[in-house]
Amino acid sequence: MPSLLRSSIATRSYVLFLRVSSHSFSSSSSSSSPSPPLDHETVLETLSSYANDWPRALDFFHWAGGGGGFSHTPATLARAVDILGKHFEFSHAWSLLSSHHPNPSSSSSSSPDALRPAFRALFNRLAAARLIPDALAALRRAADDFGLRDRATFHLLIDALCDHRLVPEAEDLCLRSSAPFPPDTKTYNLLLRGWLKMGWWGKCREFWDDMDRKGIAKDLHSYSIYMDILSKSGKPWKAVKLYKEMKKKGIFLDVVAYNTVIQAIGLSNGVDFSIRLYREMLDLGCQPNVATFNTIIKLLCREGRFRESYAFVDQMRKKGCEPNVITYHCFFQNLNRPQEILGLFDKMVKSGCRPRMETYVMLMKKFGRWGFLRPVFVVWKAMEEHGHSPDAFAYNALIDALLQKGMIEMARKYDEEMLAKGLAPKPRKELGTKGPGMESDGDNALSGVF
């Protein structure tokens, strides 16, 4: 999508944010002034801006589908369900799903398949909250009430459990004698990726060998996952060796497999070897994607080769791949001059690439560690202007920066503000706060899922 178009979408989303912040989502308020035309991207952007304010997100969702004249898509329904699940509002999530249940008697009704993304979002939030019995009940309800009694829906649940490191439970569901479906290659791939996520390297190896013993066919995705396992377990040279074995067997690699090998060879031999493999990939007719460029840019940035990193950003655009949030994060994590970081952040926003909450938190933490308070407030102000409601991590980053500069009263003000919003602050001696706080991202599993 061209940058100007994405920028226009973001602007329209922000206009909606300002309008509905001062008016309720009702026909009376919407009739006072004409609304800009709603489209899929605008609705998704606006819903995302309310990710930390579920009542407003739900009101906007209903308003968009009613007075806004927008016909909700599987993606917008899934985003709304995701936001509700993030705040444990599962009853509201079920109400939304029920209201979008396809009506068999209607010729214009959508297929139950359209609800799959929303159920994936629901499974994801239930798994994040460790509500495994509720997740299993949701699977049964998807089958009984929504007609999604198939392997694909079952795999959505397994994928969600594995995403949140509930792999032993997922494995039990898949491999026990009463499993609803016999395990196939995709089942094993999901579980293998889950063990990768947990970092249980011995279990990964055992599972990989089990596939051969049990006659489970390995596809390209299986090999890609296992190369990633070898790379992340500190043995990137073994991943490169497996890649060479695949080539000898005549297995044609897709872009996902190449991305894994590009990272592995970069970690084992250096980024110059990654660039060589990238060129080989082009010669073989395999087109890179955004992740390909991000992998190389990250490796270059780690080595401090920023000029070459920026050159690869230009190559991205020439190949039709627009830089995304991850691209900019590669630079933000490694640059060490505040003005350069703020300048790049400004370019990011102007290009239409919407920062995530983790972008703001990353920058505020970085500037706070360096003792630069002004850039912290620049980022905080930008976050508010972009329509993002700060989460607990954003508040804690700001409060930490203020305390580091001795601004205790201002820090106390923001501490009280986050408490009023129902967010959990860290216990701080300077402010006299006690009790369990948010010591790490893992303590707020629901807030960290996107």
C-alpha positions as CSV (number, residue, x, y, z in Angstrom):
1,M,0.0,0.0,0.0
2,P,1.5,3.4,-0.9
3,S,2.7,5.5,2.0
4,L,0.4,8.4,1.2
5,L,-2.6,6.1,1.3
6,R,-1.6,4.6,4.6
7,S,-1.0,8.0,6.0
8,S,-4.5,9.1,4.9
9,I,-6.0,6.0,6.6
10,A,-4.1,6.8,9.8
11,T,-5.3,10.4,9.7
12,R,-9.0,9.4,9.2
13,S,-8.7,6.9,12.0
14,Y,-7.4,9.7,14.3
15,V,-10.2,12.0,13.2
16,L,-12.6,9.3,14.3
17,F,-10.8,9.0,17.6
18,L,-11.1,12.7,18.3
19,R,-14.8,12.7,17.4
20,V,-15.8,9.8,19.4
21,S,-13.7,10.8,22.4
22,S,-16.0,13.8,22.8
23,H,-19.3,12.2,21.7
24,S,-21.0,9.0,22.3
25,F,-21.4,6.5,19.5
26,S,-25.1,7.2,18.8
27,S,-27.2,8.2,15.9
28,S,-27.8,11.6,17.5
29,S,-24.1,12.5,17.8
30,S,-23.3,11.1,14.4
31,S,-26.1,13.1,12.7
32,S,-24.6,16.4,13.9
33,S,-21.8,16.2,11.4
34,P,-21.1,13.9,8.5
35,S,-18.7,11.1,9.2
36,P,-15.8,10.2,6.9
37,P,-16.5,7.1,4.9
38,L,-15.5,4.0,6.8
39,D,-13.4,1.2,5.3
40,H,-11.7,-1.9,6.6
41,E,-8.3,-0.3,7.4
42,T,-9.9,2.7,9.1
43,V,-12.0,0.6,11.4
44,L,-9.1,-1.7,12.3
45,E,-6.9,1.3,13.0
46,T,-9.5,2.9,15.2
47,L,-10.3,-0.3,17.1
48,S,-6.6,-0.8,17.7
49,S,-6.4,2.7,19.2
50,Y,-8.9,1.6,21.8
51,A,-7.1,-1.6,22.7
52,N,-6.7,-0.4,26.3
53,D,-10.3,0.9,26.6
54,W,-12.6,-1.9,25.9
55,P,-16.0,-0.1,26.5
56,R,-15.0,2.5,23.9
57,A,-13.8,-0.2,21.5
58,L,-17.1,-2.0,21.9
59,D,-19.1,1.2,21.4
60,F,-17.1,2.1,18.3
61,F,-17.6,-1.5,16.9
62,H,-21.4,-1.2,17.3
63,W,-21.5,2.3,16.0
64,A,-19.4,1.5,12.9
65,G,-21.7,-1.4,12.1
66,G,-24.8,0.7,12.6
67,G,-24.7,4.4,12.2
68,G,-21.3,4.2,10.6
69,G,-22.7,2.1,7.8
70,F,-19.8,-0.3,7.8
71,S,-20.2,-4.0,7.2
72,H,-17.9,-5.8,9.7
73,T,-15.3,-8.2,8.2
74,P,-13.8,-11.3,9.9
75,A,-10.8,-9.2,10.7
76,T,-12.7,-6.4,12.5
77,L,-14.8,-8.9,14.4
78,A,-11.6,-10.8,15.5
79,R,-10.0,-7.5,16.6
80,A,-13.0,-6.6,18.7
81,V,-13.1,-10.1,20.3
82,D,-9.3,-9.8,20.9
83,I,-9.7,-6.5,22.8
84,L,-12.6,-7.8,24.9
85,G,-10.6,-11.0,25.7
86,K,-7.6,-8.9,26.7
87,H,-9.8,-7.3,29.5
88,F,-11.4,-10.6,30.5
89,E,-14.7,-9.5,29.0
90,F,-15.5,-12.9,27.6
91,S,-19.2,-12.6,28.0
92,H,-19.2,-9.6,25.7
93,A,-17.0,-11.5,23.3
94,W,-19.5,-14.4,23.2
95,S,-22.3,-11.9,22.6
96,L,-20.4,-10.4,19.6
97,L,-19.8,-13.9,18.2
98,S,-23.4,-14.9,18.6
99,S,-24.6,-11.6,17.0
100,H,-22.5,-12.5,13.9
101,H,-23.6,-16.1,13.8
102,P,-24.5,-17.0,10.2
103,N,-28.2,-17.4,9.6
104,P,-28.7,-20.5,7.5
105,S,-32.1,-19.2,6.2
106,S,-30.4,-16.0,4.8
107,S,-29.0,-16.2,1.3
108,S,-26.7,-13.3,2.1
109,S,-25.4,-14.9,5.3
110,S,-21.7,-15.6,5.5
111,S,-20.1,-19.0,6.0
112,P,-19.2,-20.2,9.6
113,D,-15.6,-20.1,8.2
114,A,-15.8,-16.3,8.5
115,L,-15.8,-16.7,12.3
116,R,-12.5,-18.6,12.5
117,P,-10.3,-15.5,13.0
118,A,-12.6,-14.4,15.8
119,F,-12.4,-17.9,17.5
120,R,-8.6,-17.8,17.0
121,A,-8.6,-14.5,18.9
122,L,-10.8,-15.9,21.6
123,F,-8.7,-19.1,22.0
124,N,-5.6,-16.8,22.2
125,R,-6.9,-14.7,25.1
126,L,-8.2,-17.7,27.0
127,A,-4.8,-19.4,26.6
128,A,-3.0,-16.2,27.7
129,A,-5.1,-16.2,30.8
130,R,-4.4,-19.9,31.4
131,L,-8.1,-20.6,31.3
132,I,-7.7,-24.1,29.7
133,P,-11.1,-25.5,30.8
134,D,-12.7,-22.4,29.3
135,A,-10.7,-22.8,26.1
136,L,-11.9,-26.4,25.8
137,A,-15.5,-25.3,26.5
138,A,-15.1,-22.7,23.7
139,L,-14.0,-25.4,21.3
140,R,-17.0,-27.4,22.1
141,R,-19.3,-24.4,21.7
142,A,-17.7,-23.6,18.4
143,A,-18.6,-27.1,17.2
144,D,-22.1,-27.3,18.8
145,D,-23.4,-23.8,18.3
146,F,-21.4,-22.5,15.3
147,G,-20.9,-25.5,13.2
148,L,-17.1,-25.4,13.4
149,R,-16.6,-29.1,14.1
150,D,-13.4,-29.7,12.1
151,R,-9.7,-30.2,12.3
152,A,-9.0,-26.6,11.3
153,T,-10.8,-25.2,14.3
154,F,-9.1,-27.8,16.6
155,H,-5.7,-26.7,15.2
156,L,-6.6,-23.0,16.1
157,L,-6.9,-24.0,19.7
158,I,-3.7,-26.0,19.6
159,D,-1.9,-23.1,18.0
160,A,-3.1,-20.7,20.7
161,L,-2.1,-23.1,23.5
162,C,1.4,-23.5,22.0
163,D,1.7,-19.7,21.5
164,H,1.3,-19.3,25.3
165,R,3.7,-22.2,26.3
166,L,0.9,-24.6,27.2
167,V,2.6,-27.2,25.1
168,P,2.3,-30.2,27.5
169,E,-1.5,-29.6,27.7
170,A,-1.7,-29.2,23.9
171,E,0.3,-32.4,23.3
172,D,-2.0,-34.3,25.7
173,L,-5.0,-33.0,23.7
174,C,-3.5,-34.1,20.4
175,L,-1.8,-37.4,21.2
176,R,-4.1,-39.0,23.7
177,S,-6.3,-41.9,22.6
178,S,-9.4,-39.8,22.8
179,A,-8.1,-37.0,20.7
180,P,-10.9,-35.6,18.4
181,F,-8.7,-36.0,15.3
182,P,-5.7,-38.2,14.6
183,P,-2.4,-36.2,14.5
184,D,-1.1,-35.2,11.1
185,T,1.9,-33.2,9.9
186,K,0.3,-29.9,10.8
187,T,-0.4,-31.1,14.3
188,Y,3.2,-32.1,14.8
189,N,4.4,-28.8,13.3
190,L,2.3,-26.8,15.7
191,L,3.6,-28.8,18.7
192,L,7.2,-28.7,17.4
193,R,6.9,-24.9,17.2
194,G,5.5,-24.9,20.7
195,W,8.5,-26.7,22.1
196,L,10.6,-24.2,20.2
197,K,8.8,-21.4,21.9
198,M,9.4,-23.0,25.3
199,G,13.1,-23.5,24.6
200,W,13.0,-27.2,25.5
201,W,15.7,-28.2,23.0
202,G,15.9,-31.8,24.1
203,K,12.1,-32.2,23.7
204,C,12.4,-30.6,20.3
205,R,15.0,-33.2,19.2
206,E,12.9,-36.0,20.7
207,F,9.8,-34.8,18.9
208,W,11.7,-34.4,15.6
209,D,12.8,-38.0,15.8
210,D,9.3,-39.2,16.8
211,M,8.0,-37.9,13.5
212,D,10.2,-40.4,11.7
213,R,9.5,-43.2,14.1
214,K,5.7,-42.7,13.8
215,G,5.7,-42.2,10.1
216,I,4.6,-38.6,10.2
217,A,5.7,-37.0,6.9
218,K,7.9,-33.9,7.3
219,D,7.1,-31.0,5.0
220,L,9.0,-27.8,4.2
221,H,7.4,-26.1,7.3
222,S,8.7,-28.9,9.5
223,Y,12.2,-28.3,8.2
224,S,11.9,-24.6,8.6
225,I,10.8,-24.9,12.3
226,Y,13.6,-27.3,13.0
227,M,16.2,-25.1,11.4
228,D,14.9,-22.3,13.6
229,I,15.2,-24.6,16.7
230,L,18.9,-25.4,15.8
231,S,19.6,-21.7,15.3
232,K,18.0,-20.5,18.5
233,S,19.4,-23.3,20.6
234,G,22.9,-22.0,19.9
235,K,23.7,-24.3,17.0
236,P,23.2,-22.1,13.9
237,W,25.9,-24.1,12.0
238,K,23.7,-27.2,12.3
239,A,20.8,-25.3,10.8
240,V,23.0,-24.3,7.9
241,K,24.1,-28.0,7.6
242,L,20.4,-29.1,7.5
243,Y,19.8,-26.5,4.8
244,K,22.5,-28.0,2.7
245,E,21.1,-31.4,3.2
246,M,17.7,-30.1,2.0
247,K,19.3,-28.8,-1.1
248,K,20.9,-32.1,-1.9
249,K,17.6,-33.8,-1.5
250,G,16.1,-31.4,-4.1
251,I,13.8,-29.8,-1.6
252,F,12.8,-26.4,-3.0
253,L,12.9,-23.7,-0.2
254,D,10.3,-21.1,0.1
255,V,10.8,-17.6,1.5
256,V,10.1,-18.7,5.1
257,A,12.7,-21.4,5.0
258,Y,15.2,-19.0,3.4
259,N,14.5,-16.4,6.1
260,T,15.4,-19.0,8.8
261,V,18.6,-19.9,7.0
262,I,19.6,-16.3,6.4
263,Q,19.3,-15.6,10.1
264,A,21.2,-18.8,11.1
265,I,24.1,-18.3,8.7
266,G,24.3,-14.6,9.8
267,L,24.6,-15.7,13.5
268,S,27.2,-18.4,12.7
269,N,29.2,-16.8,9.9
270,G,28.3,-13.1,9.9
271,V,25.9,-10.9,8.1
272,D,27.9,-10.9,4.8
273,F,27.1,-14.6,4.4
274,S,23.4,-13.7,5.0
275,I,23.6,-11.2,2.1
276,R,25.2,-13.8,-0.1
277,L,22.4,-16.2,0.6
278,Y,19.9,-13.4,0.0
279,R,21.4,-13.0,-3.5
280,E,21.3,-16.7,-4.1
281,M,17.7,-16.7,-3.2
282,L,17.0,-14.0,-5.8
283,D,18.9,-15.9,-8.4
284,L,16.7,-18.9,-7.8
285,G,13.6,-16.9,-8.3
286,C,12.4,-16.9,-4.7
287,Q,11.2,-13.4,-3.9
288,P,12.0,-11.9,-0.5
289,N,9.4,-10.6,1.9
290,V,9.5,-8.0,4.6
291,A,10.8,-10.5,7.1
292,T,13.8,-11.3,4.8
293,F,14.8,-7.7,4.8
294,N,14.1,-7.2,8.5
295,T,16.4,-10.2,9.3
296,I,19.3,-8.7,7.3
297,I,18.7,-5.2,8.6
298,K,18.7,-6.5,12.2
299,L,22.0,-8.3,11.7
300,L,23.6,-5.2,10.1
301,C,22.3,-2.9,12.9
302,R,23.8,-5.3,15.5
303,E,27.2,-4.9,13.8
304,G,26.7,-1.1,13.8
305,R,26.6,-1.0,10.0
306,F,23.7,1.5,9.8
307,R,24.5,3.0,6.4
308,E,24.2,-0.5,4.8
309,S,21.0,-1.0,6.9
310,Y,19.4,2.1,5.4
311,A,20.5,0.9,1.9
312,F,18.6,-2.3,2.5
313,V,15.5,-0.2,3.5
314,D,15.8,1.3,0.0
315,Q,16.0,-2.1,-1.5
316,M,12.9,-3.2,0.4
317,R,10.9,-0.4,-1.3
318,K,12.3,-1.3,-4.7
319,K,11.1,-4.8,-4.2
320,G,7.6,-3.6,-3.2
321,C,8.1,-4.3,0.5
322,E,7.3,-1.3,2.7
323,P,9.2,-1.1,6.1
324,N,7.0,-2.2,9.0
325,V,7.2,-1.7,12.7
326,I,9.8,-4.4,13.1
327,T,12.0,-2.7,10.6
328,Y,12.1,0.5,12.6
329,H,12.5,-1.5,15.9
330,C,15.8,-2.9,14.4
331,F,17.1,0.6,14.3
332,F,15.6,1.9,17.5
333,Q,17.2,-1.0,19.5
334,N,20.7,-0.3,18.2
335,L,21.0,3.5,17.5
336,N,22.6,5.5,20.3
337,R,21.9,9.1,19.4
338,P,18.5,10.5,20.7
339,Q,18.1,13.0,17.9
340,E,18.7,10.4,15.2
341,I,16.2,8.1,16.9
342,L,13.6,10.8,17.2
343,G,14.2,11.8,13.6
344,L,13.6,8.2,12.5
345,F,10.5,7.9,14.7
346,D,9.1,11.0,13.0
347,K,9.8,9.5,9.5
348,M,8.2,6.3,10.6
349,V,5.0,8.1,11.5
350,K,4.9,10.4,8.4
351,S,5.4,7.3,6.2
352,G,2.1,5.9,7.5
353,C,3.7,3.1,9.6
354,R,1.7,3.1,12.8
355,P,3.8,2.5,16.0
356,R,2.8,-0.2,18.4
357,M,2.5,0.3,22.1
358,E,5.8,-1.6,22.5
359,T,7.4,1.0,20.2
360,Y,6.6,3.8,22.6
361,V,7.6,1.8,25.7
362,M,10.9,0.8,24.1
363,L,11.8,4.4,23.3
364,M,10.7,5.8,26.6
365,K,12.7,3.1,28.5
366,K,15.7,3.8,26.3
367,F,15.6,7.6,26.7
368,G,14.9,7.1,30.5
369,R,18.0,4.9,31.0
370,W,20.1,7.5,29.3
371,G,18.7,10.3,31.5
372,F,17.0,12.2,28.7
373,L,13.6,13.3,29.9
374,R,12.5,15.6,27.1
375,P,12.5,12.8,24.5
376,V,10.5,10.7,26.9
377,F,7.7,13.3,26.8
378,V,8.0,13.7,23.1
379,V,7.2,10.0,22.7
380,W,4.5,10.1,25.3
381,K,2.8,13.1,23.6
382,A,3.1,11.3,20.2
383,M,1.5,8.2,21.7
384,E,-1.5,10.3,22.9
385,E,-1.8,12.2,19.6
386,H,-1.8,8.9,17.7
387,G,-4.9,7.8,19.7
388,H,-3.2,5.1,21.8
389,S,-4.3,4.7,25.4
390,P,-1.2,4.1,27.5
391,D,-0.9,0.7,29.1
392,A,0.8,-0.2,32.4
393,F,4.2,-0.6,30.7
394,A,4.0,2.8,29.2
395,Y,3.1,4.4,32.6
396,N,5.8,2.5,34.3
397,A,8.4,3.6,31.8
398,L,7.4,7.3,32.2
399,I,7.3,7.0,36.0
400,D,10.8,5.4,36.1
401,A,12.2,8.2,33.9
402,L,10.7,10.8,36.2
403,L,12.0,9.2,39.4
404,Q,15.4,8.9,37.9
405,K,15.4,12.7,37.5
406,G,14.1,13.3,41.0
407,M,10.6,14.5,39.9
408,I,8.8,12.6,42.6
409,E,5.5,14.7,42.6
410,M,5.0,14.4,38.9
411,A,5.8,10.7,39.1
412,R,3.2,10.4,41.9
413,K,0.6,12.1,39.6
414,Y,1.1,9.5,36.9
415,D,1.1,6.7,39.4
416,E,-2.2,7.8,40.7
417,E,-3.6,8.2,37.2
418,M,-2.7,4.6,36.2
419,L,-4.2,3.3,39.5
420,A,-7.5,5.2,38.7
421,K,-7.5,3.4,35.3
422,G,-7.2,0.0,37.0
423,L,-3.6,-0.5,35.9
424,A,-1.0,-2.1,38.2
425,P,2.0,0.0,39.0
426,K,5.3,-1.3,40.2
427,P,5.9,-1.0,44.0
428,R,8.3,2.0,44.5
429,K,9.9,3.1,47.7
430,E,10.1,6.7,46.4
431,L,6.3,6.8,46.1
432,G,5.6,4.6,49.1
433,T,3.7,2.1,47.0
434,K,3.5,-1.5,48.1
435,G,2.1,-4.7,46.8
436,P,2.5,-6.9,43.7
437,G,3.5,-5.0,40.7
438,M,4.5,-5.6,37.1
439,E,8.1,-6.6,37.3
440,S,8.3,-8.0,33.8
441,D,6.3,-8.4,30.6
442,G,5.5,-12.0,31.5
443,D,3.6,-10.8,34.6
444,N,1.0,-9.2,32.3
445,A,0.5,-11.9,29.7
446,L,-2.8,-10.5,28.5
447,S,-1.4,-7.0,27.8
448,G,1.6,-8.4,25.8
449,V,-0.5,-10.4,23.3
450,F,-1.0,-8.8,19.8
